[in-house]
Amino acid sequence: MTGKEYVAKVFEKVKNDNPNESEFLQAVGEVFESLVPVFDKYPRYIEENILERLVEPERLISFRVPWLDDQGKVQVNRGYRVQFSSAIGPYKGGLRFHPSVNQSIIKFLGFEQIFKNSLTGQPIGGGKGGSNFDPKGKSDNEVMRFTQSFMTELQKYIGPDSDVPAGDIGVGAREIAYMYGQYKRLNGFQNGVLTGKGLSFGGSLARTQATGYGLVYFTEQMLKAKSITLKGKTAIVSGSGNVAIYASEKLQELGVKVIAMSDSSGFIHDPKGIDLETVKDIKEVRRERLYRYLEFHPHASYTEAKQATIWQIKADLAFPCATQNELDESDARTLVENGILAVAEGANMPSTLPAISIFQEAGILFAPAKAANAGGVAVSALEMAQNSSRLAWSFEEVDQKLQDIMKSIYLNASQAAKEFGQEGNLIQGANIAGFLKVAQAMSAQGIV
């Protein structure tokens, strides 16, 4: 059986076994297509049926989360944790609190996490979790009651050496702290059970900045390989959460003018350059919508999401950092027509497959999410290491390790693409490099 035949056979089974899970099937299809030459070169992985084993989660947990709102009424949400692969280490992946969360999204995120975590070089497997709970508009007490109820069930399945969750969309420092407090109340002090913790109880310096900074470090390596520098370029960054804010911060430090950012309601365009302190105050302190930016910077403009997308703004670099499938075929064509030099994914799977094809056909430099946004989980693994050794590294130490990791990810993805006849294709290179480490571990461990 050829690699192409094997991949097609397994993907057909995945589609039959997971109907209507569009996000999961999209993620699986994109990875599978990249792996065809791997199976031609290593037919033993076909004989061992590695792919069919890998695409089925080791464990998928769904549970009820009842909680009391401020009016004393009982509300009910659904919680999830997918423990996808422990071949190279304990399950590691964030928790997402957002109304869109369902089984398909959790599975796509967990599947992507396998390869992302492998690429970091750290001994961590792939997992993901979350709930369809929406923290927006909820009081601190409501968020606390929900997260305590969520953790009361989740704590049965996690631990410092088995499954270590972190934050994701809707889960920041506040939510992690509440969950850690509840876990500790039920299980005693186990510092390494969550990452993204506060600095006063085991968190790591630079963890907050890690995903955004890492995205820029990866992009810098990608551009450097083509003798292009970041300094003097302009950029558009979708989103205004953790990844978007700290990617913008590092871009500005390196001489890039960030001229547009967005949230779910719309986007701001500031030709003078986005004032990040204002954005941080609006989004991280006041938890308000981004249009309030104009109250402090009236020269800027705001466009509602229903009228247009941020991708119509002309710039040199594009960083989709909001959510999955936010950048579609039409957006990609607009970016190409506007002369975009590079697209680097900060969110998980933010570009649709047709959009990616357009970028590739146009020769646009493209940094795929599982490689480019791996900085967050990489520093989460460093936080685990600090917790285990009872040490705390300086910001500079962690940041230097992050830079080294992102450089290594770029080099490994680039070399894998070249080895398998797809030089310059970082999507294929990242998928192959991430897969090979996991496949080797699975093969060595037997049928598990």
C-alpha positions in Angstrom: 0.0 0.0 0.0 1.4 3.4 -0.9 1.4 6.4 1.5 -1.3 8.1 -0.5 -3.6 5.0 -0.4 -3.0 4.5 3.3 -3.7 8.2 4.2 -6.9 8.1 2.0 -8.1 4.9 3.7 -7.6 6.2 7.2 -9.1 9.6 6.4 -12.2 8.0 5.0 -12.6 6.1 8.3 -12.1 9.3 10.3 -14.9 11.0 8.3 -17.3 8.1 8.9 -16.4 7.9 12.6 -16.7 11.7 13.2 -19.6 13.0 11.0 -20.5 16.7 11.4 -17.2 17.5 13.2 -16.1 20.0 10.6 -13.2 21.7 12.5 -11.7 18.3 13.5 -11.9 16.9 10.0 -10.4 20.1 8.6 -7.4 19.8 11.0 -7.0 16.1 10.3 -7.2 16.6 6.5 -4.5 19.2 6.5 -2.1 17.1 8.5 -2.8 13.9 6.6 -2.1 15.4 3.2 1.3 16.5 4.5 2.3 13.0 5.7 1.9 11.0 2.4 5.7 11.1 1.7 6.5 10.0 5.3 4.6 6.7 4.8 6.3 6.1 1.5 9.7 6.5 3.1 8.8 4.6 6.3 6.3 1.9 5.4 6.6 0.3 8.8 4.3 3.1 10.1 1.7 1.8 7.7 2.2 -1.8 9.0 1.8 -0.5 12.6 -1.2 1.6 11.6 0.2 4.6 13.4 -2.1 7.1 11.8 -5.4 5.4 12.8 -4.1 5.0 16.3 -3.0 8.6 16.5 -6.2 10.2 15.2 -8.3 8.5 17.9 -8.0 10.2 21.3 -6.7 8.1 24.2 -9.6 9.6 26.2 -12.4 12.0 25.7 -14.3 13.3 28.7 -17.5 15.3 28.7 -19.2 16.5 31.8 -21.9 18.7 33.3 -21.0 22.0 35.0 -23.8 23.4 37.2 -23.2 26.8 38.9 -25.1 29.6 40.6 -25.4 33.0 38.9 -25.6 36.3 41.0 -29.4 36.0 41.0 -29.2 32.6 42.8 -30.4 30.7 39.7 -28.8 27.4 38.7 -27.0 27.6 35.3 -25.6 24.5 33.4 -22.8 24.3 30.9 -20.9 21.5 29.4 -17.2 20.8 30.1 -14.7 18.8 28.0 -11.2 17.4 28.2 -9.6 15.4 25.4 -6.5 13.5 26.2 -5.2 12.9 22.7 -1.7 11.5 23.0 0.7 10.7 25.8 3.4 9.1 23.6 6.1 11.7 24.5 4.8 13.0 27.8 1.8 14.0 30.0 -1.1 15.6 28.2 -0.6 19.3 27.8 -3.0 21.9 26.3 -5.2 24.8 27.2 -8.7 25.2 28.4 -11.1 27.4 26.3 -14.2 29.1 27.7 -16.3 30.3 24.8 -19.9 29.8 23.6 -18.6 28.1 20.4 -16.9 25.3 22.2 -18.1 21.9 21.3 -16.6 18.4 20.8 -15.4 19.1 17.3 -13.5 22.2 18.3 -11.9 20.6 21.4 -10.8 17.6 19.3 -9.3 19.8 16.5 -7.4 21.8 19.1 -6.2 18.6 20.9 -5.1 17.0 17.6 -3.1 20.1 16.6 -1.6 20.2 20.1 0.1 16.8 19.6 2.3 18.2 16.8 2.8 21.6 18.3 4.0 20.1 21.6 6.2 17.7 19.7 7.8 20.6 17.8 8.8 22.4 21.0 11.3 19.6 21.8 9.7 19.4 25.3 8.5 16.0 26.8 4.8 16.9 26.6 1.9 15.1 24.9 -1.3 16.6 23.3 -4.5 17.5 25.1 -7.2 20.3 25.2 -10.3 21.2 27.1 -12.8 23.8 27.9 -16.5 24.7 28.1 -19.2 26.5 26.3 -19.4 28.9 29.2 -19.0 32.6 28.2 -17.0 34.7 30.8 -17.9 37.9 29.0 -20.4 40.0 31.0 -20.1 37.7 34.1 -19.1 39.0 37.5 -15.9 37.9 39.2 -18.1 35.9 41.6 -20.0 34.2 38.8 -16.7 33.3 37.1 -15.3 31.9 40.4 -18.4 29.8 41.0 -18.3 28.4 37.5 -14.6 27.6 37.5 -14.8 26.0 40.9 -17.6 23.7 39.6 -15.6 23.0 36.4 -12.5 22.1 38.3 -14.4 19.9 40.8 -15.1 17.5 38.0 -11.9 18.1 35.9 -9.6 17.4 38.9 -10.5 13.7 38.7 -8.6 13.4 35.4 -5.5 15.7 35.7 -2.3 15.9 37.7 1.3 17.2 37.4 2.6 14.0 35.8 -0.5 13.0 33.9 -2.4 16.0 32.4 -1.4 19.7 32.8 -4.0 22.2 31.5 -3.3 25.9 30.8 -5.3 28.8 29.6 -6.7 29.6 26.1 -9.5 31.9 24.8 -11.6 33.1 27.8 -9.2 31.6 30.3 -6.7 34.0 31.6 -4.9 34.7 34.9 -8.2 35.1 36.8 -9.7 31.8 35.7 -6.5 29.9 36.2 -6.1 31.2 39.7 -9.7 30.2 40.7 -9.2 26.7 39.2 -5.9 26.3 40.9 -7.4 27.3 44.2 -10.2 24.7 43.8 -7.8 22.0 42.8 -5.5 22.7 45.8 -8.5 22.6 48.1 -9.5 19.1 46.9 -6.1 17.6 46.4 -3.5 19.5 48.4 -0.6 21.6 47.1 0.6 20.3 43.7 2.2 23.2 42.0 2.7 21.7 38.5 -1.0 20.8 37.9 -1.8 24.0 35.9 0.4 26.4 34.0 -0.1 30.1 33.4 -0.4 30.6 37.2 0.3 33.8 39.0 3.9 34.6 39.9 3.1 34.4 43.6 2.0 30.8 43.4 4.3 29.1 40.9 3.9 30.9 37.7 6.7 31.6 35.3 8.0 35.0 34.2 7.4 35.5 30.4 4.5 33.0 30.3 2.0 35.8 29.7 4.0 37.1 26.7 5.2 33.7 25.4 2.8 32.9 22.6 2.9 36.4 21.2 6.6 36.9 21.5 7.2 33.4 20.2 5.1 34.1 17.1 7.3 37.1 16.3 10.5 35.2 17.0 9.4 32.5 14.5 8.4 35.1 11.9 11.7 36.8 12.3 13.5 33.5 11.5 11.2 32.9 8.5 11.9 36.4 7.1 15.6 36.2 7.9 15.9 33.1 5.7 14.8 35.3 2.8 17.1 38.2 3.8 14.1 40.3 4.9 14.1 42.3 8.2 11.2 43.2 10.4 12.3 46.7 11.1 10.4 49.4 9.2 7.5 47.1 8.2 3.8 47.6 8.9 1.5 44.9 10.4 -2.1 44.1 11.0 -2.9 41.9 14.0 -6.3 40.4 14.4 -7.6 39.9 17.9 -6.9 41.9 21.0 -6.4 39.1 23.5 -3.2 37.8 25.0 -1.6 36.6 21.8 -2.4 39.7 19.8 -1.4 42.1 22.5 2.0 40.6 23.1 2.8 39.8 19.5 2.1 43.5 18.8 4.3 44.5 21.8 7.3 42.5 20.5 6.7 43.7 16.9 6.8 47.3 18.1 10.0 46.6 20.1 11.6 45.3 16.8 10.6 48.4 14.8 7.4 47.2 13.2 4.4 49.6 13.1 1.2 47.8 14.1 -1.6 49.7 12.4 -4.7 47.6 13.1 -6.2 45.3 15.7 -9.6 43.8 16.2 -12.1 42.1 18.5 -15.3 40.2 17.7 -17.2 43.5 17.2 -14.9 45.1 14.7 -11.5 46.5 14.1 -9.5 49.7 14.8 -7.1 51.3 12.2 -4.5 53.7 13.5 -2.1 54.8 10.8 0.1 56.4 13.4 0.6 53.0 15.1 -1.6 51.3 17.7 -1.2 52.6 21.3 -0.9 49.3 23.1 -1.3 50.8 26.5 -4.7 51.9 25.6 -5.6 48.5 24.2 -4.4 46.8 27.3 -6.4 49.1 29.5 -9.6 48.5 27.5 -9.2 44.7 27.1 -7.3 43.5 30.1 -8.4 46.0 32.8 -11.9 47.3 31.9 -12.8 44.3 29.7 -14.7 46.5 27.2 -15.0 46.6 23.4 -12.2 47.9 21.2 -14.2 50.8 19.8 -13.5 52.6 23.0 -10.0 53.2 21.6 -11.4 56.1 19.6 -12.2 58.0 22.8 -8.5 58.3 23.5 -7.3 58.4 19.9 -9.9 60.2 17.8 -7.7 60.3 14.7 -8.1 56.4 14.4 -11.0 54.7 12.7 -13.3 51.9 13.8 -15.2 49.5 11.5 -17.8 47.1 12.6 -17.2 43.4 11.9 -20.4 43.1 9.8 -19.2 45.8 7.4 -15.7 44.6 6.6 -12.7 42.5 8.0 -9.4 43.8 9.2 -7.7 42.1 6.3 -8.7 44.9 4.0 -6.1 47.2 5.6 -2.9 47.3 3.5 0.2 46.3 5.4 3.4 44.3 4.9 2.7 41.6 7.5 -0.5 39.9 8.7 -0.9 38.1 12.0 -4.2 36.3 12.5 -4.4 36.0 16.3 -8.1 35.8 17.0 -9.8 32.4 16.4 -10.1 29.5 14.0 -11.1 30.1 10.3 -11.2 33.8 10.7 -9.2 34.4 7.5 -11.0 33.0 4.4 -10.5 32.8 0.7 -11.8 36.3 0.0 -9.6 37.8 2.7 -6.5 35.9 1.4 -7.1 37.3 -2.1 -7.4 40.8 -0.7 -4.1 40.5 1.2 -2.3 39.2 -1.8 -3.7 42.0 -4.0 -2.5 44.5 -1.3 1.0 43.2 -1.5 1.3 41.3 1.8 4.8 39.8 2.3 4.1 37.2 5.0 1.3 35.7 7.0 2.0 34.2 10.5 -0.7 32.4 12.4 -1.0 33.3 16.1 -4.4 31.6 16.6 -5.1 27.9 16.2 -6.0 27.2 12.5 -7.1 30.8 11.8 -6.8 30.4 8.0 -9.1 28.2 6.0 -7.6 25.7 3.6 -8.6 27.6 0.5 -7.0 30.7 2.0 -3.7 28.8 2.6 -3.7 27.6 -1.0 -4.0 31.2 -2.3 -1.0 32.2 -0.2 1.0 29.3 -1.4 0.2 29.8 -5.0 1.1 33.5 -4.7 4.5 32.6 -3.0 3.6 34.4 0.2 5.7 33.4 3.2 3.4 31.5 5.5 4.0 30.5 9.2 1.6 27.8 10.3 0.0 27.9 13.7 1.3 24.6 15.1 4.8 25.9 14.6 4.5 29.7 14.9 2.3 29.9 18.0 4.1 27.1 19.9 5.8 29.5 22.2 3.0 29.5 24.8 3.0 25.8 25.4 6.9 25.8 25.2 7.1 28.2 28.2 4.3 26.3 29.9 6.6 23.3 29.8 9.4 25.5 31.2 7.0 26.5 34.0 6.5 22.8 34.7 10.2 22.3 34.9 10.6 25.2 37.3 7.8 23.8 39.5 9.4 20.4 39.6 12.8 21.7 40.6 11.4 24.4 42.9 13.2 27.1 41.0 12.2 30.4 39.4 14.1 31.7 36.4 14.4 35.3 35.5 12.4 36.9 32.6 15.6 37.1 30.6 16.4 33.4 31.1 13.0 32.3 30.0 12.8 34.7 27.1 16.2 33.4 25.8 15.0 29.8 26.1 11.9 30.8 24.2 13.9 32.4 21.4 16.1 29.3 21.2 13.0 27.0 21.0 11.3 29.1 18.3 14.5 29.1 16.2 14.8 25.3 16.6 11.2 24.9 15.6 11.8 26.9 12.4 14.9 25.0 11.6 13.3 21.6 12.1 10.3 22.5 10.1 12.4 24.0 7.3 14.7 21.0 7.2 11.9 18.5 7.2 10.2 20.3 4.3 13.5 20.1 2.4 14.2 16.5 3.2 10.8 15.4 1.8 10.9 17.5 -1.4 8.9 20.5 -0.3 11.5 23.1 0.4 10.1 26.3 1.8 6.7 24.7 2.7 6.6 25.2 6.4 3.1 23.7 6.7 4.3 20.4 5.4 7.6 20.7 7.3 6.0 21.4 10.6 3.5 18.5 10.2 6.2 16.1 9.3 8.7 17.1 12.0 6.0 17.0 14.7 4.6 13.7 13.5 8.0 11.9 13.2 8.9 12.3 16.9 5.5 11.1 18.0 5.4 8.2 15.6 8.9 7.0 16.7 7.7 7.0 20.3 4.5 5.1 19.5 6.4 2.6 17.4 9.0 2.0 20.2 6.3 1.6 22.9 4.3 -1.1 21.0 0.6 -1.3 20.6 -0.7 1.2 23.2 
